[in-house]
Amino acid sequence: MSTPSLYSAREPIFPRRVSGVFRRLKWWIMALTLGIYYLTPWLRWDRGPNLPDQAVLIDLANRRFYFLWIEIWPHEFYFVAGLLIMAGLGLFLFTSALGRVWCGYTCPQTVWTDLFILVERWIEGDRNARVRLHRAKWDFKKWRLRLVKWTVWLAIAMATGGAWVFYFTDAPTLFGNLLNGTAHPVAYITIAVLTLTTFVFGGFMREQVCIYMCPWPRIQAAMMDPDTITVTYRDWRGEPRGKPRDKSTGDCIDCMACVNVCPMGIDIRDGQQMECITCALCIDACDDVMAKIGKPRGLIDYMALTDEPAERAGKPPRPLWQHIFRVRTLIYTAMWSAIGIGLVYALFIRSDIELTVSPVRNPTYVLQSDGGIRNIYDVRLRNKSSEERQFHMSLTSASILRIQLPGKDAGLTFTVPADTTLNQQVYVTARSRDDAASTHTTDLRLWVEDLTTGDRASRATTFNGKVK
């Protein structure tokens, strides 16, 4: 006996063209998201001399992240972590309220797949023409259409990979280096990998990425509940299916329009399914058919399962806001807002100067020939402004201590270039009444003052050894 195959070959899906409110919304979102992705690296933002003028830049070489006037340093990674947490909570919020709207409208896989299908339809024709071409033998016409389509897909995929690397260095400079072959090999490798993945995922795998590779279809079940607004077929109104002229049937005429436009190849009339990305194209298709046969729109529509009993009884559903603004979504909103407010507050209270002080522990202190005691400190001063600044260093302590900068006999003033961290050693000395003893410490505080703005920063530390 032969063993039955557990593998089912993929059946290609050829979505039919559709027009309507949700299709137009998807076009606008696709244009907006692609425009942001491709054009953002080319936007300029003047930060002053010696600083990059790219509006959005992930500068890995100098360990900086620039976003318009905001500059994130490595020790401020909590801003990035906070944004990632907000993104996760936002995904939970929108899924809980409106189902998989992220998957249906703004997910990169959906956006690029929509773009690739648009190219495919433009070159090979609408659904019926593409089905015939798929079933036809490989003749000259089929090879010609496929090669033209694959060439356009490859150009889009290459532009996608190229746009990604522009976020990590100056875009005009890198573009010129890519053209003349002098760019770093990492840039070419990254573009090649992203070109290949975009070409394969958007052109060939399509819905398989959503079904088999993406974990979100499995997670969404925990995010949704009966009050979630999602795409639903009103079977109590549509069943039994039949011809429009038959008075004993429901409104559904079994035209298959909802199935033919679905990019996932499912039948929404079978109920909510894991494969459904809530793109709502089936709503546009069904509404168009209902308008042609003189039936009310909304046979397939956004609704909540909790409204089903009322609608079956002929009563109006609850207002939309009652489904969206409920305890679960309000908790997500509160958490999302709290993190956002905290990040904004932390962003605006941070200073342009930051100071860290580390006592040198080997040796803990130095006993000088005149009986004095010297402690050495490693001071790191960050000038996060876009201009070179002069700083003055001082200290406060209950004891008589003297501060000195090695090699700066003229005083305690030094210069820190713009957007730079300066490492500076500092000597603090005192006279000892007795022999120095490491068990005696004196509290002190080191200060730096920006001589341009008057801003000050300080760090508390200790002086080791018995002093007067």
Secondary structure as UniProt FT lines:
FT   HELIX           21..39
FT   HELIX           40..42
FT   TURN            49..50
FT   STRAND          56..59
FT   TURN            60..63
FT   STRAND          64..67
FT   TURN            68..69
FT   STRAND          70..72
FT   HELIX           74..76
FT   HELIX           78..98
FT   HELIX           102..106
FT   HELIX           108..124
FT   HELIX           127..135
FT   HELIX           140..165
FT   HELIX           166..168
FT   HELIX           171..180
FT   HELIX           185..200
FT   HELIX           201..205
FT   HELIX           207..208
FT   HELIX           209..213
FT   HELIX           216..223
FT   TURN            226..227
FT   STRAND          230..233
FT   HELIX           235..238
FT   TURN            244..245
FT   TURN            247..248
FT   HELIX           257..260
FT   TURN            263..264
FT   HELIX           268..270
FT   TURN            274..275
FT   HELIX           281..293
FT   STRAND          300..303
FT   HELIX           305..307
FT   HELIX           308..312
FT   TURN            313..314
FT   HELIX           320..324
FT   HELIX           327..349
FT   STRAND          353..359
FT   STRAND          366..367
FT   TURN            369..370
FT   STRAND          372..383
FT   STRAND          389..397
FT   STRAND          402..404
FT   TURN            406..407
FT   TURN            409..410
FT   STRAND          413..416
FT   TURN            418..419
FT   STRAND          420..431
FT   TURN            438..439
FT   STRAND          441..450
FT   TURN            451..453
FT   STRAND          456..464
//
